[in-house]
């Protein structure tokens, strides 16, 4: 019995001991588990904080980059608009009556978002659409523009004056400038990102402020950024930032302000004027709320292990919420709620990575004159329209396609279409669907969509390149193609590359004498004697071979280099005439073409006179040819009439080329004292027509009465020659006698004809 009782007691003791040790182990295990969980939580919290800080920096970097790109685009667009405006100013400017130009500038100042527009001349005169300081000519930007460069000037109270030169030919005759106030410029840099907690400004590379922010609260004063700091890391970061700004390199770094606030500073160099965009945000922009939940979680974990898991779930939910918020800021268009350009590019990359050539098309939909909707119906109506367009695009695109708004009036599509015709039909239906949004409105209006498309040949190409090609296609349209879908043409890019190549070859070719003079004789209709010749330019490049005039003359007329080429050809003709005189050859009058660019300045003939004097050219040896296109308005007619009188005073003959190509030919003949008229070759394509014969006969008779010599160009056969002999035309130029020839070949042809 004792044995049994003892055994039971021991058993019980053992059982108690086992239970004790079990609970002790459990408690120890729980303690260790709690410690491990706390340690894991601390480690997790630390890693999370680092991730949040990194995410915040990445977010700040991305948004700042988007903002800097947007600012660069708008600054570049501003200067492009001013260049287009400068071209318009040259056409409408009348020094005697500037009022129409002033009214034009006032309208343009409003539409281009300038506080004022002004024009100066080479002297001290200027007029502006709004009052400006009198020392405008002392500004560095104005001086730079007077020297032929784009400029920018900083005035009082952070006002900025953009300026470009106004040219007449190669000469700068004035300056066009646009002023933007401090408030106007602050709107440029004001960011809707960072929940209103961010601070942005523009500084120069040397660290002085160009455009200050509207509000420096709640962080610190901007000038405290570069104050002395005991923190060596912050000081090193600031020095590195100053070095990077000089090298046009972006960057981002965290630091603690002098008031103890943890901040993140991003800096992005702008493409214009050595400016740098600074973006300042609180370091806890994303993690502020998250940190509070972390500490709450620690408190709960310390008391209740079961709630630890719950708090982890809560934390995960909060994290996901912040991630969604970050994602929305980074990838959602704030106006339409659809994808922005960043999201579109990512989506396109995913769609195209497994696609084949020709499977997809990238389309730009540009809404023509969308600003008129905002101006007419208000911004809210404009935003509603944009939201409707975005909704319509999303409803019309499938799961393997994408649509996004990338600018105020531009939408991009990535469509799974491999046939241009099918794409055009789809875009047409899409346009009709979009324009159904306000058919029931009291004042319905139609959106004019101008699509440009690029059929993706290389799916691995950069998305930006694909977008640019679609944009190029959209812009490359005529007025008659307003709503037609335009497709990217590689020939357009090739044409631009060819023009750039010819521009690069121009100066070396002038120096090397690659431009050669070819002479085409003018032969008397009745006597068959050589009455003169026309000098024609030929470009024979040692590597490129023969470059046709149709390839380079329009280009050089467009960029102004035609004046240099005309002067070069004139001097070569003078050399030839001087050589003929020195060798005792018969002097034949040579006609030299002058482009309309020579009539954009009052001293256009002085270089010609100087060259002719240098080679001792006698009066009547050179005939200057003008085309009817030089007289594009009454002002041009009056000016050219004055220039023709000057030509005669300098000893030059004057001929009117392409006579009859315009509608005012007889009027020009009445206005100008020309020596020669050259009939346009189109008159002689159908010499059998009675009306043609009557018109030419009448013009020849009229020229004879006025004492003006007549020349028919482009004559190719005996029928044309017989007709001209019949009506009494003086000289003939064309393949019926000879084609244009090098000078040596011309001399041999002339000698053979005389023998």
SULBEL-V371942 format. One line per field, one symbol per residue. ss: DSSP state (H for helix, E for strand, C for the rest). phi: phi as a letter, one per 20 degrees, with the letter a starting at -180 (. if undefined). burial: # if it has 24 or more other C-alpha atoms within 12 Angstrom, else .. Layout:
BEGIN
ss->???
phi->???
burial->???
END
This chain:
BEGIN
ss->CHHHHHHHHHHHHHHHHHHHHHHHHHHHHHHHHHHHHHHHHHHHHHHHHHHHHHHHHHHHHHHHHHHHHHHHHHHHHHHHHHHHHHHHHHHHCCCCCCHHHHHHHHHHHHHCCCCEEEEEECCCCEEECCCCCCCHHHCHHHHHHHCCCCEEEECHHHCEEEEEEEEECCEEEEEEEEEECHHHHHHHHCCCCHHHCCEEEEEECCCCEEECCCCCCCCCCHHHCCCCCCCHHHHHHHHHHHHHHHCCCCEEEEEECCCCCEEEEEEEECCCCCEEEEEEEECCCCCHHHHHHHHHHHHHHHHCCHHHHHHHHHHHHHHHHHHHHHHHHHHECCCCCCECHHHHHHHHHHHHCCCCCCCCEEEEEEECCHHHHHHHHCHHHHHHHHHHHHHHHHHHCCCCCEEEEEECCEEEEEECCCCHHHHHHHHHHHHHHHCCCCCCCCCCCCCCEEEEEEECCCCCCCHHHHHHHHHHHHHCCCHHHCCCCEECCHHHHHHHHHHHHHHHHHHHHHHHCCEEEEEEEEEECCCCCEEEEEEEEEEEECCCEEECHHHHHHHHHHHCCHHHHHHHHHHHHHHHHHHHHHHCCCCCCEEEECCHHHHCCCCCCHHHHHHHHHCCCCCCCEEEEEEHHHCCCHHHHHHHHHHHHHHHHCCCEEEEEEECCCCCHHHHHHHCCCCEEEECHHHHCCCCCHHHHHHHHHHHHHHHHHCCEEEEECCCCHHHHHHHHHHCCCEEECCCCCCCEEHHHHHHHHHHHHC
phi->.gfffffffffffgfffffffffffffffffffffffffffffffffffffffffffffffffffgfffffgfffffffffffffffffffdfcgfcefgfffffffffffemefacbcddfedebccfbgcffeffeffffffffendfbbcddglmfcdebcfedcmeeedrcdccdcfgffffffefdeemlmeeccbdcegenefeceffbefeeafffegdffcfffffffffffffffffeldeabbeadffeneeccddccfefdmlecedcdcffegeegffffffffffffffecfffffffffffgffgfffffffffffcdffeemefefffffffffffefdedfnfccdcdddeflfgffffedofffffffffffffffffedefdcbbbedbgcccdcddecdcgfffffffffffffffefcfeffcfcdeeedecccffecfefffffffffffffffebeffdgdffddfdfffffffffffffffeffgfffemfededddfddffeemefdqbdececddefdenfdfgfedfgffffenffffffffffffffffffffffemffedfdecfcffffdebfdfefffffffffdlefgnfddeeddfffdebfffffffgfffffgffeneeccdelfnfdecfffffffdeeebcdfffffdfcffffffffffgffffffffemdfdcddmecbfffffffffenffcccrffdaegcggfffffffffffe
burial->.................................#..##..#...#..##..##.##################.##..##.###.##..##..#.......##.###.##..###########...#####.#...##.#.######.########..############.############.###.####.##..#########.#.######....##.#..##.......#..##..##..#...#########....##########################..##..#..##..##..#..#..##..#...#......##.#################.###.##..#...#########..#..#........##.##########.#....##################.#..##.##..##.###.#........###########..#...#..##.########......######..........#..##.##..##...############....###########......#....##.###..###################........##############...##..##.##..#.#..############....##.###.##.###.###########....#..##..##########.##..#.....#..##.##..#....########....##.###.########.########..##..#.....
END
